[in-house]
Amino acid sequence: MYNPKLIHCIATMKLNLMLLRIILIPYINSISNISFGVKKALG
């Protein structure tokens, strides 16, 4: 019923997304902090 290759592909994608998230979270946080600071500065 299930295609093992497809399952493996999805699992790999999920793992890659997790790793990407771990790597990118600091950047995303700093970007959102910067935009928040800009909004505050603009009033």
Order of alpha helices (4+ residues) and beta strands (2+ residues): alpha
